[in-house]
Amino acid sequence: MAIQYKVDLLAALKAAGYSSYRLRKEKLLGEATIQRIRQGEPVSWENVSTICKLMACQPGDFLEYVPDKQNQ
């Protein structure tokens, strides 16, 4: 995977006051999206935008590009 999370995103959201329960209950992020984040899988740009809004940050604060070892 070329794009990965730099931080534990769910822990960062929780520190910002958004537990996974609150994210689901207030329909900020769906259960499937939360599971994808837990598994380190990419999410849609719409979800990245929502996360940036909730944490008042930029995508580069929690996403990074890591080149695939196969393509070097």
All heavy atoms as TSV, in Angstrom:
chain	resi	resn	atom	element	x	y	z
A	1	MET	N	N	0.862	-1.178	0.000
A	1	MET	CA	C	0.000	0.000	0.000
A	1	MET	C	C	0.899	1.228	0.000
A	1	MET	O	O	1.830	1.336	0.783
A	1	MET	CB	C	-0.906	-0.023	1.231
A	1	MET	CG	C	-1.771	1.179	1.341
A	1	MET	SD	S	-2.774	1.340	2.842
A	1	MET	CE	C	-3.013	-0.294	3.416
A	2	ALA	N	N	0.625	2.182	-0.845
A	2	ALA	CA	C	1.461	3.365	-0.970
A	2	ALA	C	C	1.076	4.463	0.030
A	2	ALA	O	O	1.920	5.221	0.458
A	2	ALA	CB	C	1.388	3.907	-2.380
A	3	ILE	N	N	-0.188	4.549	0.399
A	3	ILE	CA	C	-0.640	5.545	1.373
A	3	ILE	C	C	-0.982	4.809	2.661
A	3	ILE	O	O	-1.680	3.805	2.642
A	3	ILE	CB	C	-1.893	6.298	0.872
A	3	ILE	CG1	C	-1.614	7.009	-0.453
A	3	ILE	CG2	C	-2.388	7.281	1.924
A	3	ILE	CD1	C	-0.694	8.193	-0.353
A	4	GLN	N	N	-0.470	5.319	3.778
A	4	GLN	CA	C	-0.795	4.704	5.060
A	4	GLN	C	C	-0.986	5.788	6.111
A	4	GLN	O	O	-0.643	6.941	5.894
A	4	GLN	CB	C	0.274	3.713	5.485
A	4	GLN	CG	C	1.618	4.333	5.805
A	4	GLN	CD	C	2.644	3.265	6.161
A	4	GLN	OE1	O	2.538	2.122	5.732
A	4	GLN	NE2	N	3.639	3.642	6.920
A	5	TYR	N	N	-1.518	5.380	7.251
A	5	TYR	CA	C	-1.762	6.312	8.356
A	5	TYR	C	C	-0.481	6.500	9.154
A	5	TYR	O	O	0.198	5.534	9.480
A	5	TYR	CB	C	-2.885	5.800	9.259
A	5	TYR	CG	C	-4.196	5.634	8.524
A	5	TYR	CD1	C	-4.738	4.380	8.306
A	5	TYR	CD2	C	-4.876	6.747	8.041
A	5	TYR	CE1	C	-5.939	4.232	7.622
A	5	TYR	CE2	C	-6.071	6.604	7.361
A	5	TYR	CZ	C	-6.593	5.344	7.149
A	5	TYR	OH	O	-7.774	5.203	6.475
A	6	LYS	N	N	-0.149	7.742	9.477
A	6	LYS	CA	C	1.025	8.046	10.290
A	6	LYS	C	C	0.747	7.826	11.775
A	6	LYS	O	O	1.671	7.607	12.551
A	6	LYS	CB	C	1.444	9.511	10.118
A	6	LYS	CG	C	1.964	9.866	8.762
A	6	LYS	CD	C	2.746	11.140	8.781
A	6	LYS	CE	C	2.077	12.403	8.577
A	6	LYS	NZ	N	2.915	13.564	8.346
A	7	VAL	N	N	-0.502	7.938	12.160
A	7	VAL	CA	C	-0.889	7.846	13.572
A	7	VAL	C	C	-2.026	6.846	13.717
A	7	VAL	O	O	-2.649	6.454	12.733
A	7	VAL	CB	C	-1.353	9.222	14.115
A	7	VAL	CG1	C	-0.239	10.238	14.047
A	7	VAL	CG2	C	-2.569	9.729	13.365
A	8	ASP	N	N	-2.293	6.458	14.940
A	8	ASP	CA	C	-3.476	5.648	15.224
A	8	ASP	C	C	-4.660	6.606	15.122
A	8	ASP	O	O	-4.912	7.397	16.025
A	8	ASP	CB	C	-3.377	5.027	16.614
A	8	ASP	CG	C	-4.584	4.176	16.967
A	8	ASP	OD1	O	-5.631	4.256	16.278
A	8	ASP	OD2	O	-4.492	3.431	17.949
A	9	LEU	N	N	-5.339	6.575	14.007
A	9	LEU	CA	C	-6.370	7.555	13.702
A	9	LEU	C	C	-7.538	7.509	14.679
A	9	LEU	O	O	-8.042	8.555	15.098
A	9	LEU	CB	C	-6.856	7.347	12.266
A	9	LEU	CG	C	-7.570	8.503	11.596
A	9	LEU	CD1	C	-6.824	9.807	11.767
A	9	LEU	CD2	C	-7.768	8.212	10.137
A	10	LEU	N	N	-7.966	6.332	15.073
A	10	LEU	CA	C	-9.080	6.237	16.022
A	10	LEU	C	C	-8.688	6.790	17.387
A	10	LEU	O	O	-9.497	7.436	18.054
A	10	LEU	CB	C	-9.596	4.809	16.123
A	10	LEU	CG	C	-10.297	4.298	14.869
A	10	LEU	CD1	C	-10.717	2.844	15.052
A	10	LEU	CD2	C	-11.505	5.148	14.530
A	11	ALA	N	N	-7.437	6.580	17.802
A	11	ALA	CA	C	-6.961	7.142	19.070
A	11	ALA	C	C	-6.896	8.665	18.976
A	11	ALA	O	O	-7.253	9.368	19.932
A	11	ALA	CB	C	-5.601	6.564	19.429
A	12	ALA	N	N	-6.469	9.184	17.833
A	12	ALA	CA	C	-6.405	10.638	17.643
A	12	ALA	C	C	-7.807	11.244	17.651
A	12	ALA	O	O	-8.017	12.319	18.231
A	12	ALA	CB	C	-5.686	10.961	16.335
A	13	LEU	N	N	-8.759	10.570	17.010
A	13	LEU	CA	C	-10.137	11.048	17.034
A	13	LEU	C	C	-10.700	11.015	18.451
A	13	LEU	O	O	-11.378	11.944	18.886
A	13	LEU	CB	C	-11.010	10.220	16.092
A	13	LEU	CG	C	-10.863	10.532	14.607
A	13	LEU	CD1	C	-11.408	9.399	13.759
A	13	LEU	CD2	C	-11.554	11.853	14.268
A	14	LYS	N	N	-10.385	9.949	19.185
A	14	LYS	CA	C	-10.862	9.831	20.566
A	14	LYS	C	C	-10.281	10.954	21.422
A	14	LYS	O	O	-10.983	11.547	22.238
A	14	LYS	CB	C	-10.502	8.476	21.152
A	14	LYS	CG	C	-11.134	8.232	22.496
A	14	LYS	CD	C	-10.974	6.808	22.948
A	14	LYS	CE	C	-11.776	6.603	24.215
A	14	LYS	NZ	N	-11.838	5.209	24.600
A	15	ALA	N	N	-9.005	11.280	21.220
A	15	ALA	CA	C	-8.370	12.381	21.960
A	15	ALA	C	C	-9.023	13.718	21.624
A	15	ALA	O	O	-9.052	14.627	22.457
A	15	ALA	CB	C	-6.876	12.424	21.644
A	16	ALA	N	N	-9.575	13.817	20.413
A	16	ALA	CA	C	-10.271	15.037	19.997
A	16	ALA	C	C	-11.731	15.033	20.451
A	16	ALA	O	O	-12.486	15.954	20.134
A	16	ALA	CB	C	-10.191	15.196	18.488
A	17	GLY	N	N	-12.139	13.979	21.177
A	17	GLY	CA	C	-13.494	13.920	21.716
A	17	GLY	C	C	-14.481	13.104	20.899
A	17	GLY	O	O	-15.684	13.179	21.127
A	18	TYR	N	N	-13.972	12.314	19.955
A	18	TYR	CA	C	-14.850	11.532	19.079
A	18	TYR	C	C	-14.568	10.043	19.245
A	18	TYR	O	O	-13.729	9.483	18.546
A	18	TYR	CB	C	-14.661	11.945	17.620
A	18	TYR	CG	C	-15.064	13.365	17.353
A	18	TYR	CD1	C	-14.122	14.387	17.334
A	18	TYR	CD2	C	-16.396	13.699	17.139
A	18	TYR	CE1	C	-14.492	15.698	17.104
A	18	TYR	CE2	C	-16.775	15.009	16.909
A	18	TYR	CZ	C	-15.818	15.996	16.897
A	18	TYR	OH	O	-16.191	17.291	16.677
A	19	SER	N	N	-15.272	9.396	20.157
A	19	SER	CA	C	-15.139	7.944	20.320
A	19	SER	C	C	-15.795	7.259	19.124
A	19	SER	O	O	-16.586	7.873	18.395
A	19	SER	CB	C	-15.824	7.493	21.607
A	19	SER	OG	O	-17.222	7.699	21.516
A	20	SER	N	N	-15.490	5.983	18.930
A	20	SER	CA	C	-16.113	5.267	17.811
A	20	SER	C	C	-17.629	5.221	17.997
A	20	SER	O	O	-18.384	5.291	17.025
A	20	SER	CB	C	-15.530	3.866	17.658
A	20	SER	OG	O	-15.688	3.123	18.837
A	21	TYR	N	N	-18.082	5.143	19.243
A	21	TYR	CA	C	-19.524	5.169	19.519
A	21	TYR	C	C	-20.128	6.494	19.047
A	21	TYR	O	O	-21.153	6.508	18.370
A	21	TYR	CB	C	-19.775	4.971	21.013
A	21	TYR	CG	C	-21.230	5.157	21.403
A	21	TYR	CD1	C	-22.164	4.155	21.148
A	21	TYR	CD2	C	-21.671	6.333	22.000
A	21	TYR	CE1	C	-23.500	4.321	21.485
A	21	TYR	CE2	C	-22.997	6.501	22.346
A	21	TYR	CZ	C	-23.911	5.501	22.093
A	21	TYR	OH	O	-25.235	5.673	22.419
A	22	ARG	N	N	-19.482	7.596	19.402
A	22	ARG	CA	C	-20.000	8.915	18.994
A	22	ARG	C	C	-19.958	9.077	17.471
A	22	ARG	O	O	-20.886	9.638	16.879
A	22	ARG	CB	C	-19.187	10.016	19.664
A	22	ARG	CG	C	-19.691	11.402	19.335
A	22	ARG	CD	C	-18.946	12.483	20.067
A	22	ARG	NE	N	-19.418	13.790	19.644
A	22	ARG	CZ	C	-18.798	14.923	19.896
A	22	ARG	NH1	N	-17.683	14.931	20.604
A	22	ARG	NH2	N	-19.286	16.062	19.449
A	23	LEU	N	N	-18.895	8.600	16.846
A	23	LEU	CA	C	-18.781	8.705	15.384
A	23	LEU	C	C	-19.948	7.995	14.705
A	23	LEU	O	O	-20.517	8.506	13.740
A	23	LEU	CB	C	-17.456	8.111	14.912
A	23	LEU	CG	C	-16.190	8.882	15.303
A	23	LEU	CD1	C	-14.956	8.043	14.993
A	23	LEU	CD2	C	-16.143	10.221	14.611
A	24	ARG	N	N	-20.303	6.807	15.224
A	24	ARG	CA	C	-21.429	6.053	14.642
A	24	ARG	C	C	-22.769	6.695	15.001
A	24	ARG	O	O	-23.630	6.866	14.139
A	24	ARG	CB	C	-21.395	4.608	15.127
A	24	ARG	CG	C	-20.338	3.762	14.494
A	24	ARG	CD	C	-20.508	2.296	14.836
A	24	ARG	NE	N	-20.549	2.041	16.263
A	24	ARG	CZ	C	-19.497	1.781	17.025
A	24	ARG	NH1	N	-18.307	1.745	16.489
A	24	ARG	NH2	N	-19.628	1.554	18.305
A	25	LYS	N	N	-22.940	7.033	16.284
A	25	LYS	CA	C	-24.232	7.547	16.744
A	25	LYS	C	C	-24.614	8.852	16.045
A	25	LYS	O	O	-25.761	9.041	15.650
A	25	LYS	CB	C	-24.203	7.768	18.260
A	25	LYS	CG	C	-25.531	8.235	18.801
A	25	LYS	CD	C	-25.544	8.341	20.299
A	25	LYS	CE	C	-26.943	8.798	20.698
A	25	LYS	NZ	N	-27.103	9.005	22.078
A	26	GLU	N	N	-23.639	9.753	15.883
A	26	GLU	CA	C	-23.904	11.035	15.230
A	26	GLU	C	C	-23.757	10.956	13.713
A	26	GLU	O	O	-23.828	11.965	13.022
A	26	GLU	CB	C	-22.981	12.105	15.814
A	26	GLU	CG	C	-23.257	12.363	17.286
A	26	GLU	CD	C	-22.347	13.415	17.899
A	26	GLU	OE1	O	-21.667	14.156	17.142
A	26	GLU	OE2	O	-22.325	13.505	19.140
A	27	LYS	N	N	-23.514	9.732	13.215
A	27	LYS	CA	C	-23.399	9.469	11.772
A	27	LYS	C	C	-22.314	10.331	11.122
A	27	LYS	O	O	-22.476	10.822	10.012
A	27	LYS	CB	C	-24.741	9.644	11.076
A	27	LYS	CG	C	-25.762	8.663	11.597
A	27	LYS	CD	C	-27.076	8.761	10.890
A	27	LYS	CE	C	-28.011	7.737	11.525
A	27	LYS	NZ	N	-29.315	7.763	11.003
A	28	LEU	N	N	-21.201	10.480	11.842
A	28	LEU	CA	C	-20.062	11.212	11.303
A	28	LEU	C	C	-19.237	10.301	10.396
A	28	LEU	O	O	-18.778	10.712	9.339
A	28	LEU	CB	C	-19.206	11.757	12.449
A	28	LEU	CG	C	-19.939	12.721	13.386
A	28	LEU	CD1	C	-19.117	13.004	14.629
A	28	LEU	CD2	C	-20.283	14.010	12.663
A	29	LEU	N	N	-19.057	9.054	10.835
A	29	LEU	CA	C	-18.398	8.009	10.042
A	29	LEU	C	C	-19.182	6.720	10.237
A	29	LEU	O	O	-19.633	6.431	11.347
A	29	LEU	CB	C	-16.954	7.787	10.505
A	29	LEU	CG	C	-15.965	8.933	10.331
A	29	LEU	CD1	C	-14.631	8.580	10.978
A	29	LEU	CD2	C	-15.773	9.278	8.868
A	30	GLY	N	N	-19.324	5.962	9.183
A	30	GLY	CA	C	-20.052	4.705	9.269
A	30	GLY	C	C	-19.212	3.584	9.855
A	30	GLY	O	O	-17.985	3.681	9.944
A	31	GLU	N	N	-19.859	2.511	10.244
A	31	GLU	CA	C	-19.166	1.358	10.829
A	31	GLU	C	C	-18.139	0.782	9.860
A	31	GLU	O	O	-17.034	0.424	10.272
A	31	GLU	CB	C	-20.169	0.276	11.236
A	31	GLU	CG	C	-19.533	-0.949	11.843
A	31	GLU	CD	C	-18.755	-0.678	13.119
A	31	GLU	OE1	O	-19.140	0.214	13.890
A	31	GLU	OE2	O	-17.743	-1.366	13.343
A	32	ALA	N	N	-18.478	0.695	8.581
A	32	ALA	CA	C	-17.534	0.149	7.595
A	32	ALA	C	C	-16.282	1.018	7.504
A	32	ALA	O	O	-15.165	0.504	7.405
A	32	ALA	CB	C	-18.203	0.037	6.226
A	33	THR	N	N	-16.451	2.320	7.564
A	33	THR	CA	C	-15.312	3.237	7.521
A	33	THR	C	C	-14.449	3.075	8.762
A	33	THR	O	O	-13.217	3.020	8.674
A	33	THR	CB	C	-15.800	4.696	7.407
A	33	THR	OG1	O	-16.568	4.828	6.205
A	33	THR	CG2	C	-14.643	5.664	7.378
A	34	ILE	N	N	-15.068	2.954	9.917
A	34	ILE	CA	C	-14.328	2.763	11.166
A	34	ILE	C	C	-13.536	1.456	11.104
A	34	ILE	O	O	-12.372	1.408	11.512
A	34	ILE	CB	C	-15.285	2.808	12.377
A	34	ILE	CG1	C	-15.838	4.233	12.528
A	34	ILE	CG2	C	-14.591	2.351	13.647
A	34	ILE	CD1	C	-16.982	4.367	13.511
A	35	GLN	N	N	-14.128	0.403	10.551
A	35	GLN	CA	C	-13.429	-0.875	10.417
A	35	GLN	C	C	-12.241	-0.753	9.468
A	35	GLN	O	O	-11.179	-1.331	9.719
A	35	GLN	CB	C	-14.387	-1.976	9.941
A	35	GLN	CG	C	-15.355	-2.439	10.994
A	35	GLN	CD	C	-14.660	-3.000	12.221
A	35	GLN	OE1	O	-13.612	-3.621	12.150
A	35	GLN	NE2	N	-15.235	-2.748	13.380
A	36	ARG	N	N	-12.418	-0.019	8.376
A	36	ARG	CA	C	-11.325	0.185	7.421
A	36	ARG	C	C	-10.169	0.914	8.089
A	36	ARG	O	O	-9.002	0.564	7.882
A	36	ARG	CB	C	-11.804	0.932	6.185
A	36	ARG	CG	C	-12.745	0.122	5.316
A	36	ARG	CD	C	-13.193	0.876	4.082
A	36	ARG	NE	N	-12.110	1.051	3.137
A	36	ARG	CZ	C	-11.709	0.122	2.258
A	36	ARG	NH1	N	-12.335	-1.041	2.217
A	36	ARG	NH2	N	-10.723	0.355	1.444
A	37	ILE	N	N	-10.482	1.914	8.896
A	37	ILE	CA	C	-9.439	2.653	9.612
A	37	ILE	C	C	-8.728	1.715	10.594
A	37	ILE	O	O	-7.494	1.726	10.676
A	37	ILE	CB	C	-10.042	3.871	10.343
A	37	ILE	CG1	C	-10.525	4.912	9.322
A	37	ILE	CG2	C	-9.029	4.492	11.299
A	37	ILE	CD1	C	-11.348	6.036	9.916
A	38	ARG	N	N	-9.487	0.905	11.324
A	38	ARG	CA	C	-8.892	-0.061	12.277
A	38	ARG	C	C	-7.911	-1.001	11.583
A	38	ARG	O	O	-6.890	-1.381	12.142
A	38	ARG	CB	C	-9.985	-0.900	12.924
A	38	ARG	CG	C	-10.573	-0.285	14.123
A	38	ARG	CD	C	-11.389	-1.294	14.939
A	38	ARG	NE	N	-12.060	-0.565	15.992
A	38	ARG	CZ	C	-13.371	-0.358	16.059
A	38	ARG	NH1	N	-14.163	-0.886	15.168
A	38	ARG	NH2	N	-13.881	0.349	17.040
A	39	GLN	N	N	-8.250	-1.393	10.368
A	39	GLN	CA	C	-7.431	-2.344	9.622
A	39	GLN	C	C	-6.321	-1.670	8.817
A	39	GLN	O	O	-5.560	-2.337	8.124
A	39	GLN	CB	C	-8.320	-3.175	8.706
A	39	GLN	CG	C	-9.301	-4.030	9.482
A	39	GLN	CD	C	-10.377	-4.637	8.613
A	39	GLN	OE1	O	-10.429	-4.426	7.406
A	39	GLN	NE2	N	-11.262	-5.408	9.228
A	40	GLY	N	N	-6.246	-0.337	8.896
A	40	GLY	CA	C	-5.206	0.396	8.177
A	40	GLY	C	C	-5.464	0.521	6.690
A	40	GLY	O	O	-4.549	0.809	5.919
A	41	GLU	N	N	-6.703	0.315	6.284
A	41	GLU	CA	C	-7.065	0.400	4.871
A	41	GLU	C	C	-7.466	1.836	4.510
A	41	GLU	O	O	-7.899	2.598	5.376
A	41	GLU	CB	C	-8.227	-0.545	4.572
A	41	GLU	CG	C	-7.871	-1.994	4.802
A	41	GLU	CD	C	-9.043	-2.929	4.613
A	41	GLU	OE1	O	-10.161	-2.456	4.314
A	41	GLU	OE2	O	-8.848	-4.140	4.771
A	42	PRO	N	N	-7.335	2.201	3.245
A	42	PRO	CA	C	-7.699	3.569	2.837
A	42	PRO	C	C	-9.209	3.801	2.917
A	42	PRO	O	O	-9.997	2.868	2.819
A	42	PRO	CB	C	-7.206	3.657	1.393
A	42	PRO	CG	C	-7.110	2.241	0.920
A	42	PRO	CD	C	-6.834	1.401	2.132
A	43	VAL	N	N	-9.569	5.057	3.109
A	43	VAL	CA	C	-10.974	5.467	3.125
A	43	VAL	C	C	-11.182	6.498	2.023
A	43	VAL	O	O	-10.214	7.003	1.446
A	43	VAL	CB	C	-11.394	6.034	4.505
A	43	VAL	CG1	C	-11.305	4.965	5.572
A	43	VAL	CG2	C	-10.560	7.236	4.898
A	44	SER	N	N	-12.419	6.832	1.744
A	44	SER	CA	C	-12.727	7.767	0.658
A	44	SER	C	C	-12.255	9.177	0.997
A	44	SER	O	O	-12.040	9.527	2.159
A	44	SER	CB	C	-14.234	7.791	0.399
A	44	SER	OG	O	-14.895	8.450	1.472
A	45	TRP	N	N	-12.146	10.002	-0.027
A	45	TRP	CA	C	-11.750	11.402	0.184
A	45	TRP	C	C	-12.802	12.134	0.992
A	45	TRP	O	O	-12.483	13.044	1.761
A	45	TRP	CB	C	-11.505	12.102	-1.148
A	45	TRP	CG	C	-10.218	11.679	-1.768
A	45	TRP	CD1	C	-10.050	10.975	-2.923
A	45	TRP	CD2	C	-8.898	11.882	-1.250
A	45	TRP	NE1	N	-8.723	10.738	-3.136
A	45	TRP	CE2	C	-7.997	11.293	-2.141
A	45	TRP	CE3	C	-8.405	12.507	-0.110
A	45	TRP	CZ2	C	-6.621	11.312	-1.931
A	45	TRP	CZ3	C	-7.029	12.536	0.094
A	45	TRP	CH2	C	-6.163	11.946	-0.805
A	46	GLU	N	N	-14.048	11.749	0.850
A	46	GLU	CA	C	-15.113	12.359	1.650
A	46	GLU	C	C	-14.877	12.093	3.139
A	46	GLU	O	O	-15.028	12.988	3.971
A	46	GLU	CB	C	-16.473	11.815	1.217
A	46	GLU	CG	C	-17.632	12.446	1.968
A	46	GLU	CD	C	-18.980	11.914	1.491
A	46	GLU	OE1	O	-19.076	11.385	0.367
A	46	GLU	OE2	O	-19.937	12.034	2.273
A	47	ASN	N	N	-14.477	10.869	3.467
A	47	ASN	CA	C	-14.183	10.527	4.852
A	47	ASN	C	C	-12.914	11.227	5.347
A	47	ASN	O	O	-12.853	11.650	6.495
A	47	ASN	CB	C	-14.072	9.016	5.036
A	47	ASN	CG	C	-15.419	8.347	4.942
A	47	ASN	OD1	O	-16.394	8.816	5.507
A	47	ASN	ND2	N	-15.491	7.254	4.216
A	48	VAL	N	N	-11.908	11.343	4.477
A	48	VAL	CA	C	-10.701	12.090	4.844
A	48	VAL	C	C	-11.083	13.535	5.164
A	48	VAL	O	O	-10.621	14.113	6.152
A	48	VAL	CB	C	-9.647	12.032	3.713
A	48	VAL	CG1	C	-8.513	13.025	3.969
A	48	VAL	CG2	C	-9.095	10.624	3.572
A	49	SER	N	N	-11.954	14.111	4.365
A	49	SER	CA	C	-12.422	15.475	4.602
A	49	SER	C	C	-13.138	15.585	5.946
A	49	SER	O	O	-12.917	16.539	6.709
A	49	SER	CB	C	-13.351	15.902	3.460
A	49	SER	OG	O	-13.848	17.197	3.679
A	50	THR	N	N	-13.987	14.628	6.263
A	50	THR	CA	C	-14.701	14.622	7.542
A	50	THR	C	C	-13.720	14.532	8.704
A	50	THR	O	O	-13.845	15.255	9.696
A	50	THR	CB	C	-15.697	13.447	7.599
A	50	THR	OG1	O	-16.652	13.593	6.546
A	50	THR	CG2	C	-16.419	13.396	8.934
A	51	ILE	N	N	-12.728	13.660	8.579
A	51	ILE	CA	C	-11.726	13.508	9.641
A	51	ILE	C	C	-10.957	14.810	9.838
A	51	ILE	O	O	-10.723	15.241	10.972
A	51	ILE	CB	C	-10.779	12.332	9.314
A	51	ILE	CG1	C	-11.548	11.015	9.384
A	51	ILE	CG2	C	-9.575	12.317	10.249
A	51	ILE	CD1	C	-10.844	9.833	8.739
A	52	CYS	N	N	-10.577	15.447	8.737
A	52	CYS	CA	C	-9.868	16.734	8.828
A	52	CYS	C	C	-10.731	17.781	9.533
A	52	CYS	O	O	-10.233	18.547	10.362
A	52	CYS	CB	C	-9.478	17.233	7.441
A	52	CYS	SG	S	-8.153	16.283	6.678
A	53	LYS	N	N	-12.005	17.789	9.225
A	53	LYS	CA	C	-12.918	18.745	9.855
A	53	LYS	C	C	-13.027	18.485	11.353
A	53	LYS	O	O	-12.954	19.412	12.162
A	53	LYS	CB	C	-14.293	18.649	9.195
A	53	LYS	CG	C	-15.325	19.580	9.774
A	53	LYS	CD	C	-16.652	19.398	9.055
A	53	LYS	CE	C	-17.755	20.172	9.737
A	53	LYS	NZ	N	-19.053	19.918	9.133
A	54	LEU	N	N	-13.179	17.218	11.734
A	54	LEU	CA	C	-13.343	16.861	13.142
A	54	LEU	C	C	-12.086	17.166	13.956
A	54	LEU	O	O	-12.170	17.596	15.103
A	54	LEU	CB	C	-13.695	15.379	13.284
A	54	LEU	CG	C	-15.025	14.938	12.695
A	54	LEU	CD1	C	-15.172	13.425	12.798
A	54	LEU	CD2	C	-16.183	15.644	13.363
A	55	MET	N	N	-10.919	16.933	13.359
A	55	MET	CA	C	-9.671	17.112	14.104
A	55	MET	C	C	-8.984	18.444	13.804
A	55	MET	O	O	-7.900	18.702	14.321
A	55	MET	CB	C	-8.712	15.949	13.805
A	55	MET	CG	C	-9.257	14.640	14.286
A	55	MET	SD	S	-8.084	13.241	14.374
A	55	MET	CE	C	-6.834	13.553	13.218
A	56	ALA	N	N	-9.601	19.263	12.952
A	56	ALA	CA	C	-9.026	20.560	12.572
A	56	ALA	C	C	-7.570	20.389	12.118
A	56	ALA	O	O	-6.650	20.977	12.677
A	56	ALA	CB	C	-9.142	21.558	13.719
A	57	CYS	N	N	-7.399	19.536	11.105
A	57	CYS	CA	C	-6.049	19.253	10.624
A	57	CYS	C	C	-6.054	19.126	9.097
A	57	CYS	O	O	-7.099	19.274	8.463
A	57	CYS	CB	C	-5.516	17.982	11.271
A	57	CYS	SG	S	-6.378	16.480	10.783
A	58	GLN	N	N	-4.908	18.837	8.540
A	58	GLN	CA	C	-4.735	18.606	7.113
A	58	GLN	C	C	-4.502	17.109	6.883
A	58	GLN	O	O	-4.012	16.408	7.787
A	58	GLN	CB	C	-3.527	19.389	6.592
A	58	GLN	CG	C	-3.702	20.895	6.675
A	58	GLN	CD	C	-4.793	21.386	5.742
A	58	GLN	OE1	O	-4.858	20.988	4.573
A	58	GLN	NE2	N	-5.653	22.240	6.252
A	59	PRO	N	N	-4.802	16.591	5.685
A	59	PRO	CA	C	-4.584	15.161	5.421
A	59	PRO	C	C	-3.143	14.719	5.698
A	59	PRO	O	O	-2.912	13.612	6.176
A	59	PRO	CB	C	-4.938	14.998	3.941
A	59	PRO	CG	C	-5.895	16.102	3.665
A	59	PRO	CD	C	-5.459	17.250	4.536
A	60	GLY	N	N	-2.188	15.582	5.428
A	60	GLY	CA	C	-0.785	15.246	5.662
A	60	GLY	C	C	-0.441	15.053	7.129
A	60	GLY	O	O	0.613	14.509	7.458
A	61	ASP	N	N	-1.323	15.480	8.014
A	61	ASP	CA	C	-1.089	15.285	9.443
A	61	ASP	C	C	-1.297	13.833	9.868
A	61	ASP	O	O	-0.755	13.413	10.887
A	61	ASP	CB	C	-2.001	16.192	10.272
A	61	ASP	CG	C	-1.700	17.663	10.091
A	61	ASP	OD1	O	-0.562	18.002	9.686
A	61	ASP	OD2	O	-2.595	18.481	10.358
A	62	PHE	N	N	-2.060	13.072	9.087
A	62	PHE	CA	C	-2.308	11.682	9.467
A	62	PHE	C	C	-2.105	10.680	8.329
A	62	PHE	O	O	-2.169	9.473	8.551
A	62	PHE	CB	C	-3.699	11.497	10.090
A	62	PHE	CG	C	-4.856	11.864	9.210
A	62	PHE	CD1	C	-5.435	10.933	8.379
A	62	PHE	CD2	C	-5.371	13.147	9.222
A	62	PHE	CE1	C	-6.504	11.260	7.572
A	62	PHE	CE2	C	-6.445	13.494	8.428
A	62	PHE	CZ	C	-7.006	12.544	7.597
A	63	LEU	N	N	-1.813	11.154	7.120
A	63	LEU	CA	C	-1.543	10.272	5.981
A	63	LEU	C	C	-0.123	10.505	5.482
A	63	LEU	O	O	0.382	11.628	5.528
A	63	LEU	CB	C	-2.506	10.557	4.827
A	63	LEU	CG	C	-3.973	10.249	5.044
A	63	LEU	CD1	C	-4.786	10.731	3.850
A	63	LEU	CD2	C	-4.197	8.773	5.256
A	64	GLU	N	N	0.510	9.427	5.003
A	64	GLU	CA	C	1.831	9.577	4.403
A	64	GLU	C	C	1.975	8.618	3.234
A	64	GLU	O	O	1.341	7.562	3.197
A	64	GLU	CB	C	2.937	9.331	5.429
A	64	GLU	CG	C	3.049	7.906	5.915
A	64	GLU	CD	C	4.165	7.709	6.927
A	64	GLU	OE1	O	5.088	8.533	6.976
A	64	GLU	OE2	O	4.095	6.721	7.670
A	65	TYR	N	N	2.822	9.002	2.295
A	65	TYR	CA	C	3.130	8.156	1.143
A	65	TYR	C	C	4.360	7.318	1.467
A	65	TYR	O	O	5.390	7.833	1.892
A	65	TYR	CB	C	3.406	9.006	-0.093
A	65	TYR	CG	C	3.888	8.191	-1.259
A	65	TYR	CD1	C	3.008	7.419	-1.995
A	65	TYR	CD2	C	5.239	8.174	-1.605
A	65	TYR	CE1	C	3.457	6.644	-3.053
A	65	TYR	CE2	C	5.692	7.407	-2.668
A	65	TYR	CZ	C	4.799	6.646	-3.381
A	65	TYR	OH	O	5.231	5.880	-4.426
A	66	VAL	N	N	4.230	6.022	1.279
A	66	VAL	CA	C	5.347	5.100	1.479
A	66	VAL	C	C	5.463	4.286	0.190
A	66	VAL	O	O	4.541	3.557	-0.164
A	66	VAL	CB	C	5.096	4.154	2.687
A	66	VAL	CG1	C	6.240	3.178	2.843
A	66	VAL	CG2	C	4.873	4.966	3.950
A	67	PRO	N	N	6.580	4.437	-0.520
A	67	PRO	CA	C	6.707	3.711	-1.782
A	67	PRO	C	C	6.670	2.199	-1.576
A	67	PRO	O	O	7.187	1.690	-0.571
A	67	PRO	CB	C	8.075	4.141	-2.326
A	67	PRO	CG	C	8.669	5.067	-1.336
A	67	PRO	CD	C	7.730	5.221	-0.190
A	68	ASP	N	N	6.059	1.506	-2.522
A	68	ASP	CA	C	6.029	0.047	-2.493
A	68	ASP	C	C	7.446	-0.464	-2.759
A	68	ASP	O	O	8.136	0.041	-3.629
A	68	ASP	CB	C	5.091	-0.515	-3.557
A	68	ASP	CG	C	3.635	-0.253	-3.249
A	68	ASP	OD1	O	3.287	-0.132	-2.053
A	68	ASP	OD2	O	2.839	-0.161	-4.206
A	69	LYS	N	N	7.861	-1.466	-2.036
A	69	LYS	CA	C	9.201	-2.022	-2.211
A	69	LYS	C	C	9.343	-2.701	-3.576
A	69	LYS	O	O	10.408	-2.753	-4.142
A	69	LYS	CB	C	9.513	-3.000	-1.093
A	69	LYS	CG	C	9.613	-2.335	0.242
A	69	LYS	CD	C	9.968	-3.312	1.339
A	69	LYS	CE	C	9.746	-2.701	2.681
A	69	LYS	NZ	N	10.825	-2.043	3.270
A	70	GLN	N	N	8.242	-3.190	-4.131
A	70	GLN	CA	C	8.260	-3.876	-5.429
A	70	GLN	C	C	8.563	-2.915	-6.570
A	70	GLN	O	O	9.137	-3.308	-7.572
A	70	GLN	CB	C	6.923	-4.548	-5.695
A	70	GLN	CG	C	6.582	-5.579	-4.655
A	70	GLN	CD	C	5.129	-6.026	-4.784
A	70	GLN	OE1	O	4.329	-5.408	-5.466
A	70	GLN	NE2	N	4.774	-7.095	-4.084
A	71	ASN	N	N	8.162	-1.646	-6.437
A	71	ASN	CA	C	8.293	-0.685	-7.535
A	71	ASN	C	C	9.567	0.132	-7.477
A	71	ASN	O	O	9.742	1.054	-8.249
A	71	ASN	CB	C	7.078	0.250	-7.549
A	71	ASN	CG	C	5.794	-0.494	-7.829
A	71	ASN	OD1	O	5.804	-1.526	-8.480
A	71	ASN	ND2	N	4.702	0.024	-7.332
A	72	GLN	N	N	10.469	-0.165	-6.549
A	72	GLN	CA	C	11.704	0.634	-6.431
A	72	GLN	C	C	12.768	0.134	-7.346
A	72	GLN	O	O	12.975	-0.926	-7.668
A	72	GLN	CB	C	12.213	0.625	-4.994
A	72	GLN	CG	C	11.305	1.356	-4.087
A	72	GLN	CD	C	11.859	1.402	-2.644
A	72	GLN	OE1	O	12.898	0.862	-2.341
A	72	GLN	NE2	N	11.134	2.056	-1.794
